[in-house]
């Protein structure tokens, strides 16, 4: 009986693995010279063009406009009555780093230790994650995949959702440094610490971060002095953690700080003032609407969502939906994100709620395209429909913020991606469950 049970388990596992592999097999993408004609082009940065033409040559957009000479070399896609948008960017996701959160061996978004600025998310990114095809057929062509552990988690990476290796998918390996500041507030009703204990713990944790940054700045000064005049000097010992901080201290890589409620946001803004040699982004910001003017004055962009419940029971239920629009109205640069892994595909609907609750369609569109591209320093490559930019775009039969809209074609790095995913395959498999095989 015991042998039989073991055999049954092995057969089940083998079948499960086979089913998973089969579910991921897709057709190969098309690539080359492609002309999209007759569509309404939502360029984001240069208005809307009716009956427009987009020419793609290899991985690049070579023309966006109304009149173009299209030779026989081009494969034509008649998009009359359709809409073309830049590929959406989910600026805060665990995609590629987490497959099944309940299965530890499929979770690779954290490292041991409190300070890991030298760890890069792209090195752990799984190009063959089942969630990648599911996400890209929804119009999300790029994500920022971020680590999440310790005080400094590591470097988040801007990743395209097509490719066979992390290197081929990385738009920017150092997209942002992820930092977790301590909270000066209590941990909730279960936190029985006194106010003095909470304050003491907060100050100790904050001092650890400040001390680490002081060491990084000292290391940076030593290296600059040596690089300016290496003659007769001993080169300082290489420290990978300190070396990884240099591009951050130079302001070349922004620091993302998570802060949700009012006090956390105030604490973060105060700390940012004391570290003005770096550039910063606020993530979460669920009560950003309470401090929209202060965030705008600080010049700090935000990454925020809409699908959450109000943090205070007396807040209006609409506040999460209104939050991005209220911050944008105050002058804050807003990127709308999923803050999720498998639901990164819902980024468009996060933006749709914001559009409906005061932000407006045009600003919500910017919040999932050019805004995150500018925030992470990749606007020269993606985020809008412009000649010279990477061909990340999709064709839809309507407004992509509406759930009934169909995404018909997706291009990433110029590749026309097969419109297939595990969700689509399962839907088709069980669509006609009463069918009988003859």
C-alpha positions in Angstrom: 0.0 0.0 0.0 2.8 2.4 0.9 4.6 1.7 -2.4 1.3 2.3 -4.3 0.9 5.6 -2.5 4.4 6.8 -3.4 3.8 5.7 -7.0 0.5 7.7 -7.1 2.2 10.8 -5.7 5.0 10.6 -8.3 2.5 10.2 -11.1 0.5 13.1 -9.9 3.6 15.4 -9.6 4.8 14.3 -13.1 1.3 15.1 -14.6 1.2 18.4 -12.8 4.6 19.4 -14.1 3.7 18.3 -17.6 0.5 20.3 -17.5 2.3 23.4 -16.3 4.9 23.1 -19.2 2.2 22.6 -21.8 0.3 25.6 -20.5 3.3 27.8 -21.1 3.9 26.8 -24.7 3.1 29.7 -27.1 3.7 30.5 -30.7 6.8 32.4 -31.7 6.5 36.2 -32.1 6.6 38.1 -35.4 9.5 40.5 -35.9 10.6 42.8 -38.6 9.0 45.7 -40.5 5.4 46.2 -39.5 2.9 49.0 -40.5 -0.1 49.7 -38.3 -2.6 51.8 -40.3 -5.9 53.5 -39.8 -5.9 53.5 -36.0 -6.5 56.2 -33.4 -3.0 56.8 -31.9 -2.9 57.9 -28.3 0.7 59.1 -28.3 0.5 60.5 -24.7 3.1 63.2 -25.3 1.9 64.6 -28.6 -1.8 64.3 -28.5 -4.2 62.0 -30.3 -4.0 61.2 -34.0 -7.1 60.0 -35.9 -6.5 57.5 -38.7 -2.8 57.4 -37.9 0.1 55.2 -39.0 2.8 53.7 -36.9 5.8 52.1 -38.6 8.0 49.6 -36.7 11.4 48.5 -37.9 12.9 45.8 -35.8 12.6 46.9 -32.2 12.1 50.6 -32.9 9.2 52.9 -33.8 10.4 54.8 -36.9 7.2 56.8 -37.7 4.1 58.1 -35.9 1.8 60.3 -37.9 -0.8 60.5 -40.6 1.0 60.1 -43.9 3.9 57.7 -44.6 5.3 55.8 -47.5 4.7 52.1 -46.8 6.8 49.8 -49.0 6.1 46.1 -49.7 8.7 45.2 -47.1 6.2 46.0 -44.4 3.6 43.6 -43.0 0.4 45.6 -42.7 -2.0 45.5 -39.8 -5.3 47.3 -40.7 -6.3 48.8 -37.4 -9.2 50.9 -38.7 -11.6 51.6 -35.8 -9.0 50.5 -33.3 -6.8 52.3 -30.8 -3.1 52.2 -30.3 -1.5 53.0 -26.9 2.0 52.8 -25.5 2.5 49.7 -23.4 1.4 50.2 -19.8 4.1 50.2 -17.1 3.4 48.7 -13.7 5.9 50.7 -11.5 5.7 48.5 -8.4 5.3 44.7 -8.7 6.7 41.4 -7.5 6.3 39.9 -11.0 9.1 37.5 -11.9 10.3 37.2 -8.3 7.3 35.5 -6.7 5.5 32.6 -8.4 3.4 31.1 -5.6 3.7 33.0 -2.3 2.7 30.0 -0.2 5.5 27.9 -1.7 8.9 29.2 -0.4 11.0 27.8 -3.2 9.2 29.9 -5.7 9.7 33.1 -3.7 12.9 35.0 -4.5 12.3 38.6 -3.5 14.3 38.8 -0.3 17.8 38.3 1.1 19.2 37.8 4.6 20.5 40.9 6.3 19.3 44.5 6.8 21.4 46.2 4.1 21.6 44.7 0.6 22.0 47.6 -1.9 24.2 45.3 -4.0 21.4 42.8 -4.7 19.6 43.3 -8.1 16.1 42.1 -8.7 16.8 41.3 -12.3 19.3 38.5 -11.4 16.4 36.6 -9.7 13.7 37.5 -12.3 12.1 34.4 -13.8 11.4 35.0 -17.6 9.2 31.9 -17.7 6.9 32.8 -14.9 3.3 31.8 -15.6 2.2 35.4 -14.6 4.3 37.0 -17.3 2.2 36.0 -20.4 -1.0 36.7 -18.3 0.2 40.2 -17.6 1.4 41.2 -21.0 -1.7 40.1 -23.0 -3.5 42.7 -20.7 -1.5 45.5 -22.2 1.2 45.8 -19.5 4.5 45.5 -21.3 6.9 46.6 -18.6 7.1 46.3 -14.8 9.4 47.5 -12.0 10.1 44.3 -10.1 11.2 45.1 -6.6 12.8 43.2 -3.7 11.3 43.5 -0.2 13.3 42.8 3.0 15.4 44.5 5.5 16.1 48.2 5.8 17.6 48.4 2.3 16.2 45.6 0.2 18.2 46.0 -2.9 17.8 47.4 -6.5 14.5 47.1 -8.2 14.7 46.5 -12.0 12.7 47.8 -14.9 11.8 44.7 -16.9 10.1 44.2 -20.3 7.8 41.2 -20.4 9.3 39.5 -23.4 12.6 37.6 -23.5 14.3 34.4 -22.7 16.7 35.7 -20.1 16.7 38.5 -17.5 19.4 40.3 -19.4 17.3 40.4 -22.6 14.3 41.7 -20.7 16.0 44.4 -18.5 15.2 48.0 -19.6 17.2 49.3 -16.6 18.9 47.0 -14.1 19.2 49.7 -11.5 15.7 51.1 -11.6 15.5 52.2 -8.0 16.9 51.4 -4.5 14.2 50.0 -2.2 14.4 51.4 1.4 12.1 50.7 4.3 12.2 53.4 6.9 10.9 52.5 10.4 7.5 53.7 11.5 7.2 56.1 14.4 3.7 54.9 15.1 2.6 51.8 16.9 2.0 48.5 15.3 -1.8 48.4 16.0 -4.0 47.1 18.8 -1.7 44.1 19.3 1.4 46.4 20.0 1.6 46.7 23.8 4.7 48.9 23.8 4.6 52.2 25.6 5.0 55.5 23.6 8.5 55.8 25.0 9.5 52.3 23.8 8.0 52.9 20.4 10.0 56.2 20.1 13.2 54.6 21.3 12.9 51.7 18.8 12.1 54.1 16.0 15.2 56.2 16.7 17.4 53.2 17.0 16.3 51.8 13.7 16.6 55.2 12.0 20.1 55.6 13.4 21.1 52.3 11.8 20.1 53.5 8.4 21.7 56.9 8.9 24.9 55.3 10.1 25.0 53.0 7.0 24.5 56.1 4.7 27.3 57.9 6.5 29.6 55.0 5.8 28.5 54.9 2.2 29.2 58.7 1.8 32.7 58.2 3.4 33.5 55.3 1.1 32.3 57.4 -1.9 34.6 60.3 -0.9 37.6 57.9 -0.5 37.0 56.4 -4.0 36.5 59.8 -5.6 39.8 61.0 -4.1 41.6 57.9 -5.3 40.0 58.1 -8.8 41.0 61.8 -9.1 44.6 61.1 -8.3 45.6 57.4 -7.9 49.4 58.0 -8.0 51.1 57.2 -4.8 47.9 56.1 -3.1 46.7 52.8 -1.9 43.4 51.9 -3.4 40.6 51.6 -0.8 39.4 48.0 -0.2 36.5 47.2 -2.4 33.1 46.9 -0.6 30.3 45.7 -2.9 27.6 47.2 -0.6 29.2 50.6 -0.5 30.1 50.5 -4.2 26.4 49.9 -5.0 25.5 53.0 -3.0 27.6 55.3 -5.1 25.1 55.7 -8.0 22.4 56.3 -5.4 24.4 59.0 -3.7 25.1 60.6 -7.1 21.3 60.9 -7.6 21.5 58.6 -10.6 19.2 55.9 -9.1 16.2 57.0 -7.0 15.3 55.7 -3.6 11.8 54.3 -3.1 10.4 54.7 0.4 7.1 53.1 1.4 4.9 55.4 3.4 1.1 55.0 3.7 -0.5 57.0 6.5 -0.2 60.7 7.3 2.5 60.3 10.0 4.6 57.9 7.9 4.5 60.4 5.0 5.5 63.3 7.2 8.3 61.3 8.7 9.6 60.3 5.3 9.4 63.9 4.0 11.3 65.2 7.0 14.0 62.5 6.5 14.2 63.2 2.8 15.0 66.9 3.6 18.1 65.8 5.5 19.3 63.6 2.6 19.0 66.0 -0.3 22.0 64.5 -2.1 19.7 61.7 -3.2 16.5 61.5 -5.3 13.4 60.0 -3.8 10.1 58.4 -4.6 7.2 57.6 -2.2 5.4 54.3 -2.6 1.9 53.4 -1.2 0.9 56.9 -0.1 -2.7 55.8 0.7 -3.2 59.0 2.7 -1.4 61.2 0.2 -4.5 63.2 -0.4 -4.2 64.6 3.2 -0.7 65.9 2.4 -0.9 66.5 -1.4 0.5 70.1 -1.2 3.4 69.1 1.1 4.4 66.2 -1.2 4.2 68.5 -4.3 6.3 71.1 -2.5 8.9 68.5 -1.7 9.0 67.6 -5.4 8.7 63.8 -4.7 6.9 61.6 -7.2 4.6 58.8 -5.9 3.7 55.3 -6.8 0.1 54.5 -5.6 -2.8 52.2 -6.1 -6.6 52.6 -5.9 -7.9 49.1 -4.9 -7.7 49.2 -1.1 -10.0 50.1 1.7 -9.7 53.5 3.5 -7.3 53.4 6.4 -9.7 55.2 8.8 -13.2 54.1 9.4 -14.5 57.7 9.1 -13.0 58.3 5.7 -15.3 58.3 2.6 -15.2 55.1 0.7 -14.2 57.0 -2.4 -10.9 58.3 -1.0 -8.7 55.4 -2.4 -10.1 56.1 -5.9 -9.7 59.8 -5.5 -6.3 59.8 -4.0 -4.2 59.7 -7.2 -6.3 62.5 -8.8 -6.1 64.7 -5.7 -2.3 64.4 -5.6 -2.0 65.0 -9.3 -4.2 68.1 -9.0 -1.8 69.5 -6.4 1.1 69.0 -8.7 2.5 65.7 -7.6 3.8 63.4 -10.4 1.8 60.2 -9.9 2.4 56.7 -11.3 -0.5 54.3 -10.7 0.8 50.7 -9.9 -0.6 47.3 -9.0 1.5 46.7 -5.9 0.9 43.1 -6.6 2.4 40.1 -8.5 -0.2 38.0 -10.3 -2.5 41.0 -10.4 0.0 43.2 -12.1 -2.4 42.5 -15.1 -5.0 44.8 -13.4 -2.8 47.9 -13.6 -5.2 49.4 -16.3 -8.2 48.9 -14.0 -6.4 50.6 -11.1 -5.9 53.6 -13.4 -9.5 53.3 -14.6 -10.8 53.9 -11.0 -8.7 56.9 -10.7 -9.8 58.2 -14.1 -13.5 57.8 -13.1 -13.0 59.5 -9.7 -11.6 62.8 -10.7 -8.2 62.2 -12.3 -9.5 62.1 -15.8 -8.6 59.7 -18.6 -5.7 61.6 -20.0 -3.9 62.1 -16.7 -4.6 58.4 -15.7 -3.1 57.3 -19.0 0.0 59.3 -18.2 0.1 57.7 -14.8 0.6 54.2 -16.4 2.9 55.3 -19.3 5.1 58.3 -19.4 5.0 59.2 -15.7 6.6 55.9 -14.5 9.0 56.0 -17.4 10.2 59.5 -16.3 10.3 58.6 -12.6 12.6 55.6 -13.3 14.7 57.4 -16.0 13.6 55.3 -19.0 11.4 57.9 -20.8 13.9 58.0 -23.7 13.0 54.4 -24.4 9.4 53.7 -23.4 6.2 55.4 -22.1 4.9 57.1 -25.3 4.4 56.6 -29.0 7.3 58.5 -30.5 9.7 57.8 -33.4 13.0 56.6 -32.0 11.5 54.9 -29.0 11.3 51.2 -28.3 8.3 49.5 -29.9 6.3 48.7 -26.8 2.6 49.2 -27.6 -0.7 47.5 -28.0 -3.8 47.7 -30.2 -7.3 47.6 -28.5 -10.9 47.8 -29.7 -11.7 50.5 -27.1 -10.7 52.3 -23.9 -8.2 49.9 -22.1 -9.5 51.2 -18.7 -12.8 49.5 -19.5 -13.1 45.8 -18.5 -15.0 44.9 -21.7 -12.3 46.2 -24.0 -10.2 43.6 -25.9 -6.5 43.9 -26.3 -5.9 42.5 -29.8 -2.2 42.9 -30.5 0.8 43.5 -28.2 4.3 44.5 -29.2 7.3 44.4 -26.9 10.8 45.4 -28.1 9.2 45.3 -31.6 8.1 41.6 -31.2 4.4 41.0 -32.0 3.7 38.8 -29.0 1.4 35.8 -29.3 -1.9 36.6 -27.6 -1.8 33.5 -25.4 -1.5 32.8 -21.7 -2.3 30.2 -19.1 -5.6 32.0 -18.3 -6.6 32.1 -22.0 -5.7 28.4 -22.4 -7.7 27.4 -19.3 -10.7 29.5 -20.4 -10.7 27.8 -23.9 -10.3 24.4 -22.4 -13.3 24.7 -20.1 -15.4 26.9 -22.4 -17.5 23.9 -23.7 -17.4 21.4 -20.8 -20.4 19.4 -22.2 -18.6 18.6 -25.5 -18.0 14.9 -26.1 -15.0 13.6 -28.0 -16.1 11.2 -30.7 
